[in-house]
């Protein structure tokens, strides 16, 4: 049985974070010169193996969650091994810097070639990514130039400028792992984002 109004992300957030943290530690196939989608696929394969073999609750992981409204798709989604494959967590991956640039970012806000919103945080705020009933979402960053400290300043300055009511990224007890809280643009309420930055320098 599945109820659309229940926030499954709160119940399973510790298991999801465990899968991501352990998967990133085993990131031996990630490469700076590799396309973002290939790095993401490598992580998804690792996450899925951990989720179905090492967790008490079986959690599957797949790449590119297609939405029925065709308005967008997340790079990664985590789901329960139930009759509905209930989605419990979505994650978007971004390169820092944006592909083919030296210093631009689409982590916070951006525009696609078709002039649609392409920023990672922005798309969650607009309801293009995630699910309004899941109050926990994720972002992965592949750091390909500059330092983590430099990108953190750039991203937090952009959040402060574009979304002053939201919190900046705050370091957790884990290296290169951050947390932030954001309000929705499309409806009332707020959500928490877990950020995992992978330094490929």
C-alpha positions in Angstrom: 0.0 0.0 0.0 1.3 3.5 -0.8 0.0 6.9 0.4 1.1 9.9 -1.7 0.8 12.4 1.2 3.3 10.6 3.5 6.8 12.0 3.7 8.8 8.8 3.3 12.1 10.8 3.1 12.1 11.5 6.9 11.7 7.8 7.8 14.6 6.6 5.6 16.9 9.5 5.5 19.6 7.9 7.7 19.8 4.8 5.4 20.0 7.0 2.3 22.8 9.2 3.8 24.6 6.0 4.7 24.4 4.7 1.2 25.6 8.0 -0.3 28.5 8.4 2.1 29.7 4.9 1.7 29.3 5.1 -2.1 31.4 8.2 -2.3 34.1 6.6 -0.3 34.3 3.9 -2.9 34.4 6.4 -5.8 37.5 4.9 -7.5 35.8 5.1 -11.0 35.1 8.8 -10.9 37.3 10.9 -13.1 37.6 14.7 -13.8 37.7 14.3 -17.6 34.7 11.9 -17.7 31.3 13.2 -18.7 29.0 14.1 -15.8 26.5 11.4 -16.7 29.2 8.7 -16.7 30.4 9.7 -13.3 26.8 9.7 -12.0 26.1 6.3 -13.5 29.2 5.0 -11.7 28.0 6.4 -8.4 24.4 5.0 -9.0 25.8 1.5 -9.6 27.8 1.7 -6.3 24.8 3.2 -4.4 22.5 0.5 -5.7 24.9 -2.3 -4.7 25.1 -0.9 -1.2 21.4 -0.3 -0.9 20.4 -3.9 -1.8 23.2 -5.7 0.0 24.2 -3.7 3.0 21.0 -2.1 4.3 18.5 -3.7 6.6 15.7 -2.2 4.5 16.3 -2.8 0.8 16.7 0.5 -1.0 17.2 0.5 -4.7 18.9 3.4 -6.6 18.4 4.3 -10.2 19.5 7.0 -12.6 17.2 9.6 -14.2 13.8 9.5 -12.7 11.4 10.4 -15.5 8.4 12.4 -14.4 5.0 11.9 -15.9 4.5 15.6 -16.6 7.8 15.6 -18.7 8.9 18.8 -17.0 12.1 17.5 -15.7 14.1 14.5 -14.4 16.4 14.1 -11.5 19.8 12.5 -12.0 19.4 9.9 -9.2 16.5 8.5 -7.2 16.3 6.2 -4.2 13.3 3.9 -3.8 11.8 1.2 -1.5 11.5 -2.4 -2.6 7.7 -2.3 -2.3 4.9 -2.9 -4.7 5.0 0.8 -5.9 8.8 1.2 -5.9 8.0 4.2 -3.6 10.5 7.1 -4.2 12.1 8.3 -1.0 14.9 10.6 -2.0 16.0 12.5 -5.2 19.4 13.8 -5.9 20.7 16.1 -8.7 24.4 16.1 -9.8 26.2 19.2 -11.0 29.7 19.9 -12.2 31.6 22.8 -10.7 32.2 24.6 -12.9 29.4 24.2 -15.5 30.5 22.2 -18.5 32.7 24.1 -21.0 33.2 27.0 -18.7 36.0 28.1 -16.3 33.9 29.6 -13.4 30.2 29.5 -14.1 27.9 27.3 -12.0 24.4 25.9 -12.3 24.4 24.6 -8.8 22.1 27.4 -7.5 20.4 29.0 -10.6 20.8 28.9 -14.3 19.2 28.8 -17.8 19.3 25.9 -20.2 19.8 26.3 -24.0 16.0 26.5 -24.3 15.8 29.2 -21.6 14.3 26.9 -18.9 15.5 27.0 -15.3 18.6 24.7 -15.0 19.9 25.5 -11.5 19.9 22.5 -9.2 18.5 24.2 -6.1 16.3 26.4 -8.2 14.6 23.4 -9.8 13.8 21.9 -6.4 12.4 25.2 -5.2 10.2 25.5 -8.3 8.9 21.9 -7.9 10.5 20.8 -11.2 12.7 18.4 -9.2 11.7 16.3 -6.2 8.3 15.8 -4.8 6.4 18.2 -2.6 5.7 15.5 -0.1 9.3 14.6 0.3 11.0 17.2 2.5 14.6 15.8 2.1 16.5 16.1 -1.2 20.1 15.9 -2.3 22.8 17.4 -4.5 26.1 16.0 -5.6 28.8 18.3 -6.9 31.8 17.2 -9.0 34.5 19.7 -8.2 36.7 19.9 -11.3 38.7 23.1 -10.7 39.3 25.6 -7.9 39.0 24.4 -4.3 36.0 23.3 -2.3 36.4 26.4 -0.2 36.3 28.7 -3.2 33.2 27.0 -4.6 31.5 27.1 -1.2 31.9 30.9 -1.1 30.6 31.2 -4.7 27.6 29.0 -4.1 26.7 30.6 -0.7 27.0 34.1 -2.2 24.6 33.1 -5.0 22.1 31.6 -2.5 22.3 34.8 -0.4 21.7 37.0 -3.5 19.1 34.9 -5.3 17.2 33.4 -2.3 17.9 35.5 0.8 15.2 33.7 2.8 17.1 30.4 2.4 20.0 29.2 4.4 23.5 28.9 3.0 25.3 25.5 2.8 26.5 24.6 6.4 29.2 22.1 6.9 28.1 18.9 8.8 30.4 16.7 10.8 31.5 15.0 7.6 34.1 16.3 5.2 32.7 18.1 2.1 29.2 17.4 3.2 26.7 20.2 3.8 23.1 20.9 4.7 20.8 23.7 3.8 17.1 24.6 4.1 15.0 26.2 1.4 11.5 27.4 0.8 9.4 26.4 -2.1 8.4 28.9 -4.8 5.5 26.8 -6.2 3.8 26.2 -2.8 4.1 26.7 0.9 6.6 25.0 3.1 10.3 24.2 3.2 12.7 21.4 2.5 16.1 20.3 3.6 18.9 19.6 1.1 21.9 17.3 1.7 25.0 18.3 -0.3 27.8 16.0 -1.1 30.8 17.5 -2.8 33.3 15.3 -4.5 36.7 16.8 -5.1 38.1 15.5 -8.5 41.1 17.8 -8.5 
